[in-house]
Amino acid sequence: MFTIEHDFDATVITLIDEGHEGLCEDVTINAFDDCVTLEQLDPLSEEPVRITLSMTQLRDLAAALDLPEGSYRLDSKRG
């Protein structure tokens, strides 16, 4: 399950783990103009952990989901 909300400066997507044993904490994704952040509560410290991806890293991640094992560099001229 997931939710999508549009704030003033970001789109916020929350991924909610459900339906099986060993559920993970929710993941909140904030998409800004220049970066994307992923946040998840650390169950041991009860503090949020944040990862920030540049738009280039996000593009590379999206491409990597459909590629086989290997090392790649996307051609920025081709989009």
PDB file of N, CA, C and O in Angstrom:
ATOM      1  N   MET A   1       0.845  -1.173   0.000  1.00  0.00           N
ATOM      2  CA  MET A   1       0.000   0.000   0.000  1.00  0.00           C
ATOM      3  C   MET A   1       0.891   1.236   0.000  1.00  0.00           C
ATOM      4  O   MET A   1       1.989   1.215   0.555  1.00  0.00           O
ATOM      5  N   PHE A   2       0.426   2.294  -0.612  1.00  0.00           N
ATOM      6  CA  PHE A   2       1.160   3.552  -0.585  1.00  0.00           C
ATOM      7  C   PHE A   2       0.199   4.721  -0.675  1.00  0.00           C
ATOM      8  O   PHE A   2      -0.939   4.587  -1.123  1.00  0.00           O
ATOM      9  N   THR A   3       0.693   5.878  -0.234  1.00  0.00           N
ATOM     10  CA  THR A   3      -0.086   7.107  -0.345  1.00  0.00           C
ATOM     11  C   THR A   3       0.742   8.134  -1.108  1.00  0.00           C
ATOM     12  O   THR A   3       1.972   8.079  -1.105  1.00  0.00           O
ATOM     13  N   ILE A   4       0.057   9.074  -1.763  1.00  0.00           N
ATOM     14  CA  ILE A   4       0.702  10.173  -2.471  1.00  0.00           C
ATOM     15  C   ILE A   4       0.041  11.466  -2.027  1.00  0.00           C
ATOM     16  O   ILE A   4      -1.184  11.589  -2.038  1.00  0.00           O
ATOM     17  N   GLU A   5       0.872  12.434  -1.633  1.00  0.00           N
ATOM     18  CA  GLU A   5       0.377  13.759  -1.244  1.00  0.00           C
ATOM     19  C   GLU A   5       1.213  14.806  -1.963  1.00  0.00           C
ATOM     20  O   GLU A   5       2.417  14.626  -2.149  1.00  0.00           O
ATOM     21  N   HIS A   6       0.583  15.890  -2.361  1.00  0.00           N
ATOM     22  CA  HIS A   6       1.300  16.987  -2.998  1.00  0.00           C
ATOM     23  C   HIS A   6       1.357  18.152  -2.024  1.00  0.00           C
ATOM     24  O   HIS A   6       0.336  18.762  -1.705  1.00  0.00           O
ATOM     25  N   ASP A   7       2.580  18.457  -1.549  1.00  0.00           N
ATOM     26  CA  ASP A   7       2.804  19.606  -0.690  1.00  0.00           C
ATOM     27  C   ASP A   7       3.230  20.783  -1.554  1.00  0.00           C
ATOM     28  O   ASP A   7       3.359  20.660  -2.772  1.00  0.00           O
ATOM     29  N   PHE A   8       3.445  21.925  -0.912  1.00  0.00           N
ATOM     30  CA  PHE A   8       3.838  23.126  -1.628  1.00  0.00           C
ATOM     31  C   PHE A   8       5.115  22.927  -2.443  1.00  0.00           C
ATOM     32  O   PHE A   8       5.172  23.312  -3.611  1.00  0.00           O
ATOM     33  N   ASP A   9       6.145  22.324  -1.828  1.00  0.00           N
ATOM     34  CA  ASP A   9       7.441  22.213  -2.493  1.00  0.00           C
ATOM     35  C   ASP A   9       7.885  20.782  -2.796  1.00  0.00           C
ATOM     36  O   ASP A   9       9.009  20.568  -3.249  1.00  0.00           O
ATOM     37  N   ALA A  10       7.008  19.797  -2.548  1.00  0.00           N
ATOM     38  CA  ALA A  10       7.410  18.415  -2.776  1.00  0.00           C
ATOM     39  C   ALA A  10       6.199  17.520  -2.975  1.00  0.00           C
ATOM     40  O   ALA A  10       5.089  17.829  -2.542  1.00  0.00           O
ATOM     41  N   THR A  11       6.446  16.403  -3.644  1.00  0.00           N
ATOM     42  CA  THR A  11       5.476  15.322  -3.689  1.00  0.00           C
ATOM     43  C   THR A  11       5.944  14.298  -2.664  1.00  0.00           C
ATOM     44  O   THR A  11       7.110  13.904  -2.669  1.00  0.00           O
ATOM     45  N   VAL A  12       5.041  13.864  -1.781  1.00  0.00           N
ATOM     46  CA  VAL A  12       5.399  12.952  -0.697  1.00  0.00           C
ATOM     47  C   VAL A  12       4.706  11.612  -0.944  1.00  0.00           C
ATOM     48  O   VAL A  12       3.480  11.536  -1.025  1.00  0.00           O
ATOM     49  N   ILE A  13       5.514  10.563  -1.061  1.00  0.00           N
ATOM     50  CA  ILE A  13       5.005   9.206  -1.251  1.00  0.00           C
ATOM     51  C   ILE A  13       5.388   8.407  -0.013  1.00  0.00           C
ATOM     52  O   ILE A  13       6.548   8.414   0.397  1.00  0.00           O
ATOM     53  N   THR A  14       4.426   7.725   0.580  1.00  0.00           N
ATOM     54  CA  THR A  14       4.698   6.873   1.744  1.00  0.00           C
ATOM     55  C   THR A  14       4.401   5.431   1.356  1.00  0.00           C
ATOM     56  O   THR A  14       3.289   5.105   0.941  1.00  0.00           O
ATOM     57  N   LEU A  15       5.410   4.569   1.495  1.00  0.00           N
ATOM     58  CA  LEU A  15       5.266   3.143   1.224  1.00  0.00           C
ATOM     59  C   LEU A  15       4.992   2.441   2.548  1.00  0.00           C
ATOM     60  O   LEU A  15       5.779   2.550   3.488  1.00  0.00           O
ATOM     61  N   ILE A  16       3.887   1.727   2.619  1.00  0.00           N
ATOM     62  CA  ILE A  16       3.466   1.069   3.857  1.00  0.00           C
ATOM     63  C   ILE A  16       3.586  -0.435   3.667  1.00  0.00           C
ATOM     64  O   ILE A  16       2.919  -1.017   2.810  1.00  0.00           O
ATOM     65  N   ASP A  17       4.442  -1.064   4.474  1.00  0.00           N
ATOM     66  CA  ASP A  17       4.655  -2.504   4.393  1.00  0.00           C
ATOM     67  C   ASP A  17       3.482  -3.199   5.070  1.00  0.00           C
ATOM     68  O   ASP A  17       3.119  -2.855   6.195  1.00  0.00           O
ATOM     69  N   GLU A  18       2.890  -4.172   4.392  1.00  0.00           N
ATOM     70  CA  GLU A  18       1.734  -4.863   4.975  1.00  0.00           C
ATOM     71  C   GLU A  18       1.618  -6.272   4.414  1.00  0.00           C
ATOM     72  O   GLU A  18       2.136  -6.577   3.340  1.00  0.00           O
ATOM     73  N   GLY A  19       0.942  -7.108   5.150  1.00  0.00           N
ATOM     74  CA  GLY A  19       0.548  -8.390   4.619  1.00  0.00           C
ATOM     75  C   GLY A  19       1.455  -9.578   4.863  1.00  0.00           C
ATOM     76  O   GLY A  19       1.194 -10.647   4.313  1.00  0.00           O
ATOM     77  N   HIS A  20       2.504  -9.452   5.654  1.00  0.00           N
ATOM     78  CA  HIS A  20       3.341 -10.612   5.932  1.00  0.00           C
ATOM     79  C   HIS A  20       4.088 -10.414   7.246  1.00  0.00           C
ATOM     80  O   HIS A  20       4.072  -9.331   7.831  1.00  0.00           O
ATOM     81  N   GLU A  21       4.746 -11.487   7.698  1.00  0.00           N
ATOM     82  CA  GLU A  21       5.546 -11.408   8.926  1.00  0.00           C
ATOM     83  C   GLU A  21       6.778 -10.541   8.693  1.00  0.00           C
ATOM     84  O   GLU A  21       7.215 -10.381   7.554  1.00  0.00           O
ATOM     85  N   GLY A  22       7.334  -9.989   9.748  1.00  0.00           N
ATOM     86  CA  GLY A  22       8.558  -9.209   9.643  1.00  0.00           C
ATOM     87  C   GLY A  22       8.378  -7.891   8.918  1.00  0.00           C
ATOM     88  O   GLY A  22       9.215  -7.506   8.102  1.00  0.00           O
ATOM     89  N   LEU A  23       7.301  -7.205   9.210  1.00  0.00           N
ATOM     90  CA  LEU A  23       7.026  -5.946   8.526  1.00  0.00           C
ATOM     91  C   LEU A  23       8.110  -4.913   8.813  1.00  0.00           C
ATOM     92  O   LEU A  23       8.642  -4.843   9.920  1.00  0.00           O
ATOM     93  N   CYS A  24       8.428  -4.116   7.800  1.00  0.00           N
ATOM     94  CA  CYS A  24       9.400  -3.033   7.950  1.00  0.00           C
ATOM     95  C   CYS A  24       8.662  -1.730   8.236  1.00  0.00           C
ATOM     96  O   CYS A  24       7.464  -1.607   7.983  1.00  0.00           O
ATOM     97  N   GLU A  25       9.402  -0.763   8.768  1.00  0.00           N
ATOM     98  CA  GLU A  25       8.834   0.561   9.015  1.00  0.00           C
ATOM     99  C   GLU A  25       8.447   1.203   7.678  1.00  0.00           C
ATOM    100  O   GLU A  25       9.007   0.867   6.635  1.00  0.00           O
ATOM    101  N   ASP A  26       7.491   2.123   7.722  1.00  0.00           N
ATOM    102  CA  ASP A  26       7.087   2.850   6.519  1.00  0.00           C
ATOM    103  C   ASP A  26       8.285   3.606   5.942  1.00  0.00           C
ATOM    104  O   ASP A  26       9.179   4.024   6.678  1.00  0.00           O
ATOM    105  N   VAL A  27       8.292   3.774   4.632  1.00  0.00           N
ATOM    106  CA  VAL A  27       9.307   4.568   3.945  1.00  0.00           C
ATOM    107  C   VAL A  27       8.603   5.786   3.361  1.00  0.00           C
ATOM    108  O   VAL A  27       7.599   5.659   2.660  1.00  0.00           O
ATOM    109  N   THR A  28       9.141   6.975   3.659  1.00  0.00           N
ATOM    110  CA  THR A  28       8.589   8.218   3.121  1.00  0.00           C
ATOM    111  C   THR A  28       9.563   8.773   2.096  1.00  0.00           C
ATOM    112  O   THR A  28      10.748   8.951   2.377  1.00  0.00           O
ATOM    113  N   ILE A  29       9.046   9.045   0.903  1.00  0.00           N
ATOM    114  CA  ILE A  29       9.855   9.577  -0.192  1.00  0.00           C
ATOM    115  C   ILE A  29       9.381  10.993  -0.470  1.00  0.00           C
ATOM    116  O   ILE A  29       8.204  11.218  -0.751  1.00  0.00           O
ATOM    117  N   ASN A  30      10.308  11.951  -0.392  1.00  0.00           N
ATOM    118  CA  ASN A  30       9.998  13.347  -0.681  1.00  0.00           C
ATOM    119  C   ASN A  30      10.678  13.726  -1.987  1.00  0.00           C
ATOM    120  O   ASN A  30      11.907  13.723  -2.060  1.00  0.00           O
ATOM    121  N   ALA A  31       9.909  14.050  -3.016  1.00  0.00           N
ATOM    122  CA  ALA A  31      10.463  14.426  -4.313  1.00  0.00           C
ATOM    123  C   ALA A  31      10.426  15.941  -4.452  1.00  0.00           C
ATOM    124  O   ALA A  31       9.355  16.542  -4.546  1.00  0.00           O
ATOM    125  N   PHE A  32      11.612  16.552  -4.464  1.00  0.00           N
ATOM    126  CA  PHE A  32      11.765  17.992  -4.645  1.00  0.00           C
ATOM    127  C   PHE A  32      12.226  18.266  -6.071  1.00  0.00           C
ATOM    128  O   PHE A  32      12.426  17.329  -6.845  1.00  0.00           O
ATOM    129  N   ASP A  33      12.397  19.531  -6.429  1.00  0.00           N
ATOM    130  CA  ASP A  33      12.877  19.890  -7.762  1.00  0.00           C
ATOM    131  C   ASP A  33      14.292  19.402  -8.030  1.00  0.00           C
ATOM    132  O   ASP A  33      14.614  19.032  -9.159  1.00  0.00           O
ATOM    133  N   ASP A  34      15.151  19.396  -6.993  1.00  0.00           N
ATOM    134  CA  ASP A  34      16.569  19.115  -7.201  1.00  0.00           C
ATOM    135  C   ASP A  34      17.073  17.832  -6.547  1.00  0.00           C
ATOM    136  O   ASP A  34      18.229  17.461  -6.752  1.00  0.00           O
ATOM    137  N   CYS A  35      16.241  17.145  -5.769  1.00  0.00           N
ATOM    138  CA  CYS A  35      16.672  15.909  -5.116  1.00  0.00           C
ATOM    139  C   CYS A  35      15.453  15.122  -4.641  1.00  0.00           C
ATOM    140  O   CYS A  35      14.320  15.604  -4.668  1.00  0.00           O
ATOM    141  N   VAL A  36      15.726  13.907  -4.209  1.00  0.00           N
ATOM    142  CA  VAL A  36      14.703  13.042  -3.629  1.00  0.00           C
ATOM    143  C   VAL A  36      15.260  12.506  -2.326  1.00  0.00           C
ATOM    144  O   VAL A  36      16.400  12.043  -2.286  1.00  0.00           O
ATOM    145  N   THR A  37      14.475  12.561  -1.255  1.00  0.00           N
ATOM    146  CA  THR A  37      14.911  11.995   0.013  1.00  0.00           C
ATOM    147  C   THR A  37      14.044  10.792   0.362  1.00  0.00           C
ATOM    148  O   THR A  37      12.847  10.765   0.077  1.00  0.00           O
ATOM    149  N   LEU A  38      14.670   9.805   0.981  1.00  0.00           N
ATOM    150  CA  LEU A  38      13.976   8.627   1.497  1.00  0.00           C
ATOM    151  C   LEU A  38      14.191   8.618   2.994  1.00  0.00           C
ATOM    152  O   LEU A  38      15.322   8.770   3.457  1.00  0.00           O
ATOM    153  N   GLU A  39      13.131   8.442   3.759  1.00  0.00           N
ATOM    154  CA  GLU A  39      13.225   8.415   5.214  1.00  0.00           C
ATOM    155  C   GLU A  39      12.530   7.171   5.749  1.00  0.00           C
ATOM    156  O   GLU A  39      11.475   6.762   5.266  1.00  0.00           O
ATOM    157  N   GLN A  40      13.165   6.579   6.776  1.00  0.00           N
ATOM    158  CA  GLN A  40      12.581   5.429   7.455  1.00  0.00           C
ATOM    159  C   GLN A  40      12.998   5.494   8.913  1.00  0.00           C
ATOM    160  O   GLN A  40      14.142   5.822   9.227  1.00  0.00           O
ATOM    161  N   LEU A  41      12.077   5.183   9.792  1.00  0.00           N
ATOM    162  CA  LEU A  41      12.358   5.180  11.224  1.00  0.00           C
ATOM    163  C   LEU A  41      13.213   3.975  11.566  1.00  0.00           C
ATOM    164  O   LEU A  41      12.875   2.847  11.207  1.00  0.00           O
ATOM    165  N   ASP A  42      14.329   4.209  12.265  1.00  0.00           N
ATOM    166  CA  ASP A  42      15.168   3.126  12.760  1.00  0.00           C
ATOM    167  C   ASP A  42      14.492   2.576  14.011  1.00  0.00           C
ATOM    168  O   ASP A  42      14.372   3.300  14.999  1.00  0.00           O
ATOM    169  N   PRO A  43      14.047   1.322  14.001  1.00  0.00           N
ATOM    170  CA  PRO A  43      13.310   0.795  15.152  1.00  0.00           C
ATOM    171  C   PRO A  43      14.141   0.691  16.422  1.00  0.00           C
ATOM    172  O   PRO A  43      13.578   0.671  17.516  1.00  0.00           O
ATOM    173  N   LEU A  44      15.472   0.626  16.309  1.00  0.00           N
ATOM    174  CA  LEU A  44      16.315   0.519  17.498  1.00  0.00           C
ATOM    175  C   LEU A  44      16.497   1.867  18.183  1.00  0.00           C
ATOM    176  O   LEU A  44      16.384   1.964  19.404  1.00  0.00           O
ATOM    177  N   SER A  45      16.779   2.906  17.400  1.00  0.00           N
ATOM    178  CA  SER A  45      17.018   4.226  17.991  1.00  0.00           C
ATOM    179  C   SER A  45      15.762   5.093  17.990  1.00  0.00           C
ATOM    180  O   SER A  45      15.709   6.127  18.656  1.00  0.00           O
ATOM    181  N   GLU A  46      14.753   4.663  17.236  1.00  0.00           N
ATOM    182  CA  GLU A  46      13.516   5.426  17.061  1.00  0.00           C
ATOM    183  C   GLU A  46      13.785   6.816  16.474  1.00  0.00           C
ATOM    184  O   GLU A  46      13.026   7.758  16.700  1.00  0.00           O
ATOM    185  N   GLU A  47      14.889   6.923  15.711  1.00  0.00           N
ATOM    186  CA  GLU A  47      15.249   8.146  15.004  1.00  0.00           C
ATOM    187  C   GLU A  47      15.088   7.910  13.504  1.00  0.00           C
ATOM    188  O   GLU A  47      15.361   6.811  13.021  1.00  0.00           O
ATOM    189  N   PRO A  48      14.650   8.923  12.766  1.00  0.00           N
ATOM    190  CA  PRO A  48      14.549   8.740  11.310  1.00  0.00           C
ATOM    191  C   PRO A  48      15.929   8.703  10.655  1.00  0.00           C
ATOM    192  O   PRO A  48      16.839   9.433  11.049  1.00  0.00           O
ATOM    193  N   VAL A  49      16.063   7.849   9.661  1.00  0.00           N
ATOM    194  CA  VAL A  49      17.273   7.758   8.859  1.00  0.00           C
ATOM    195  C   VAL A  49      16.916   8.322   7.486  1.00  0.00           C
ATOM    196  O   VAL A  49      15.906   7.935   6.899  1.00  0.00           O
ATOM    197  N   ARG A  50      17.747   9.243   6.970  1.00  0.00           N
ATOM    198  CA  ARG A  50      17.444   9.903   5.696  1.00  0.00           C
ATOM    199  C   ARG A  50      18.562   9.658   4.697  1.00  0.00           C
ATOM    200  O   ARG A  50      19.747   9.744   5.019  1.00  0.00           O
ATOM    201  N   ILE A  51      18.148   9.350   3.475  1.00  0.00           N
ATOM    202  CA  ILE A  51      19.062   9.222   2.346  1.00  0.00           C
ATOM    203  C   ILE A  51      18.618  10.243   1.308  1.00  0.00           C
ATOM    204  O   ILE A  51      17.430  10.350   1.001  1.00  0.00           O
ATOM    205  N   THR A  52      19.582  10.999   0.765  1.00  0.00           N
ATOM    206  CA  THR A  52      19.275  11.991  -0.261  1.00  0.00           C
ATOM    207  C   THR A  52      19.901  11.554  -1.574  1.00  0.00           C
ATOM    208  O   THR A  52      21.091  11.245  -1.632  1.00  0.00           O
ATOM    209  N   LEU A  53      19.094  11.530  -2.629  1.00  0.00           N
ATOM    210  CA  LEU A  53      19.562  11.189  -3.965  1.00  0.00           C
ATOM    211  C   LEU A  53      19.452  12.426  -4.862  1.00  0.00           C
ATOM    212  O   LEU A  53      18.438  13.123  -4.851  1.00  0.00           O
ATOM    213  N   SER A  54      20.504  12.686  -5.632  1.00  0.00           N
ATOM    214  CA  SER A  54      20.407  13.741  -6.638  1.00  0.00           C
ATOM    215  C   SER A  54      19.496  13.238  -7.758  1.00  0.00           C
ATOM    216  O   SER A  54      19.177  12.050  -7.815  1.00  0.00           O
ATOM    217  N   MET A  55      19.087  14.122  -8.627  1.00  0.00           N
ATOM    218  CA  MET A  55      18.230  13.714  -9.736  1.00  0.00           C
ATOM    219  C   MET A  55      18.987  12.759 -10.669  1.00  0.00           C
ATOM    220  O   MET A  55      18.377  11.875 -11.271  1.00  0.00           O
ATOM    221  N   THR A  56      20.308  12.929 -10.794  1.00  0.00           N
ATOM    222  CA  THR A  56      21.114  12.014 -11.610  1.00  0.00           C
ATOM    223  C   THR A  56      21.139  10.624 -10.981  1.00  0.00           C
ATOM    224  O   THR A  56      21.006   9.621 -11.681  1.00  0.00           O
ATOM    225  N   GLN A  57      21.310  10.565  -9.655  1.00  0.00           N
ATOM    226  CA  GLN A  57      21.290   9.267  -8.982  1.00  0.00           C
ATOM    227  C   GLN A  57      19.929   8.600  -9.117  1.00  0.00           C
ATOM    228  O   GLN A  57      19.850   7.384  -9.291  1.00  0.00           O
ATOM    229  N   LEU A  58      18.862   9.380  -9.040  1.00  0.00           N
ATOM    230  CA  LEU A  58      17.517   8.827  -9.185  1.00  0.00           C
ATOM    231  C   LEU A  58      17.310   8.273 -10.585  1.00  0.00           C
ATOM    232  O   LEU A  58      16.731   7.198 -10.744  1.00  0.00           O
ATOM    233  N   ARG A  59      17.777   8.996 -11.607  1.00  0.00           N
ATOM    234  CA  ARG A  59      17.685   8.529 -12.991  1.00  0.00           C
ATOM    235  C   ARG A  59      18.439   7.217 -13.152  1.00  0.00           C
ATOM    236  O   ARG A  59      17.948   6.285 -13.789  1.00  0.00           O
ATOM    237  N   ASP A  60      19.648   7.147 -12.564  1.00  0.00           N
ATOM    238  CA  ASP A  60      20.447   5.926 -12.650  1.00  0.00           C
ATOM    239  C   ASP A  60      19.764   4.765 -11.935  1.00  0.00           C
ATOM    240  O   ASP A  60      19.782   3.638 -12.430  1.00  0.00           O
ATOM    241  N   LEU A  61      19.166   5.025 -10.785  1.00  0.00           N
ATOM    242  CA  LEU A  61      18.447   3.981 -10.056  1.00  0.00           C
ATOM    243  C   LEU A  61      17.283   3.453 -10.885  1.00  0.00           C
ATOM    244  O   LEU A  61      17.086   2.241 -10.972  1.00  0.00           O
ATOM    245  N   ALA A  62      16.519   4.338 -11.487  1.00  0.00           N
ATOM    246  CA  ALA A  62      15.377   3.919 -12.321  1.00  0.00           C
ATOM    247  C   ALA A  62      15.854   3.044 -13.477  1.00  0.00           C
ATOM    248  O   ALA A  62      15.220   2.037 -13.794  1.00  0.00           O
ATOM    249  N   ALA A  63      16.960   3.419 -14.106  1.00  0.00           N
ATOM    250  CA  ALA A  63      17.500   2.623 -15.209  1.00  0.00           C
ATOM    251  C   ALA A  63      18.006   1.279 -14.711  1.00  0.00           C
ATOM    252  O   ALA A  63      17.817   0.259 -15.374  1.00  0.00           O
ATOM    253  N   ALA A  64      18.647   1.270 -13.550  1.00  0.00           N
ATOM    254  CA  ALA A  64      19.246   0.042 -13.015  1.00  0.00           C
ATOM    255  C   ALA A  64      18.208  -1.029 -12.703  1.00  0.00           C
ATOM    256  O   ALA A  64      18.517  -2.220 -12.735  1.00  0.00           O
ATOM    257  N   LEU A  65      16.996  -0.619 -12.407  1.00  0.00           N
ATOM    258  CA  LEU A  65      15.959  -1.598 -12.070  1.00  0.00           C
ATOM    259  C   LEU A  65      15.635  -2.525 -13.235  1.00  0.00           C
ATOM    260  O   LEU A  65      15.110  -3.617 -13.021  1.00  0.00           O
ATOM    261  N   ASP A  66      15.941  -2.107 -14.471  1.00  0.00           N
ATOM    262  CA  ASP A  66      15.613  -2.905 -15.653  1.00  0.00           C
ATOM    263  C   ASP A  66      16.836  -3.461 -16.376  1.00  0.00           C
ATOM    264  O   ASP A  66      16.710  -3.962 -17.494  1.00  0.00           O
ATOM    265  N   LEU A  67      18.005  -3.384 -15.766  1.00  0.00           N
ATOM    266  CA  LEU A  67      19.227  -3.834 -16.431  1.00  0.00           C
ATOM    267  C   LEU A  67      19.812  -5.056 -15.735  1.00  0.00           C
ATOM    268  O   LEU A  67      19.615  -5.244 -14.535  1.00  0.00           O
ATOM    269  N   PRO A  68      20.540  -5.897 -16.495  1.00  0.00           N
ATOM    270  CA  PRO A  68      21.214  -7.036 -15.871  1.00  0.00           C
ATOM    271  C   PRO A  68      22.453  -6.582 -15.108  1.00  0.00           C
ATOM    272  O   PRO A  68      22.845  -5.417 -15.177  1.00  0.00           O
ATOM    273  N   GLU A  69      23.061  -7.504 -14.387  1.00  0.00           N
ATOM    274  CA  GLU A  69      24.266  -7.231 -13.618  1.00  0.00           C
ATOM    275  C   GLU A  69      25.339  -6.617 -14.509  1.00  0.00           C
ATOM    276  O   GLU A  69      25.513  -7.032 -15.655  1.00  0.00           O
ATOM    277  N   GLY A  70      26.064  -5.618 -13.977  1.00  0.00           N
ATOM    278  CA  GLY A  70      27.130  -4.995 -14.753  1.00  0.00           C
ATOM    279  C   GLY A  70      27.383  -3.580 -14.279  1.00  0.00           C
ATOM    280  O   GLY A  70      26.809  -3.139 -13.283  1.00  0.00           O
ATOM    281  N   SER A  71      28.242  -2.869 -14.990  1.00  0.00           N
ATOM    282  CA  SER A  71      28.564  -1.481 -14.696  1.00  0.00           C
ATOM    283  C   SER A  71      28.128  -0.634 -15.882  1.00  0.00           C
ATOM    284  O   SER A  71      28.408  -0.979 -17.030  1.00  0.00           O
ATOM    285  N   TYR A  72      27.448   0.467 -15.612  1.00  0.00           N
ATOM    286  CA  TYR A  72      26.854   1.263 -16.670  1.00  0.00           C
ATOM    287  C   TYR A  72      27.078   2.745 -16.442  1.00  0.00           C
ATOM    288  O   TYR A  72      27.264   3.186 -15.309  1.00  0.00           O
ATOM    289  N   ARG A  73      27.059   3.511 -17.525  1.00  0.00           N
ATOM    290  CA  ARG A  73      27.028   4.967 -17.471  1.00  0.00           C
ATOM    291  C   ARG A  73      25.991   5.395 -18.492  1.00  0.00           C
ATOM    292  O   ARG A  73      26.104   5.057 -19.670  1.00  0.00           O
ATOM    293  N   LEU A  74      24.971   6.142 -18.049  1.00  0.00           N
ATOM    294  CA  LEU A  74      23.943   6.612 -18.956  1.00  0.00           C
ATOM    295  C   LEU A  74      24.451   7.802 -19.758  1.00  0.00           C
ATOM    296  O   LEU A  74      25.166   8.651 -19.227  1.00  0.00           O
ATOM    297  N   ASP A  75      24.090   7.864 -21.012  1.00  0.00           N
ATOM    298  CA  ASP A  75      24.458   8.989 -21.869  1.00  0.00           C
ATOM    299  C   ASP A  75      23.460  10.108 -21.621  1.00  0.00           C
ATOM    300  O   ASP A  75      22.288   9.991 -21.981  1.00  0.00           O
ATOM    301  N   SER A  76      23.925  11.204 -20.999  1.00  0.00           N
ATOM    302  CA  SER A  76      23.015  12.292 -20.651  1.00  0.00           C
ATOM    303  C   SER A  76      22.473  12.996 -21.880  1.00  0.00           C
ATOM    304  O   SER A  76      21.446  13.668 -21.787  1.00  0.00           O
ATOM    305  N   LYS A  77      23.117  12.871 -23.015  1.00  0.00           N
ATOM    306  CA  LYS A  77      22.632  13.504 -24.247  1.00  0.00           C
ATOM    307  C   LYS A  77      21.398  12.802 -24.795  1.00  0.00           C
ATOM    308  O   LYS A  77      20.598  13.406 -25.510  1.00  0.00           O
ATOM    309  N   ARG A  78      21.247  11.531 -24.458  1.00  0.00           N
ATOM    310  CA  ARG A  78      20.133  10.748 -24.981  1.00  0.00           C
ATOM    311  C   ARG A  78      18.953  10.711 -24.033  1.00  0.00           C
ATOM    312  O   ARG A  78      17.874  10.254 -24.411  1.00  0.00           O
ATOM    313  N   GLY A  79      19.139  11.197 -22.774  1.00  0.00           N
ATOM    314  CA  GLY A  79      18.044  11.230 -21.816  1.00  0.00           C
ATOM    315  C   GLY A  79      17.855   9.936 -21.160  1.00  0.00           C
ATOM    316  O   GLY A  79      16.967   9.794 -20.320  1.00  0.00           O
TER     317      GLY A  79
END
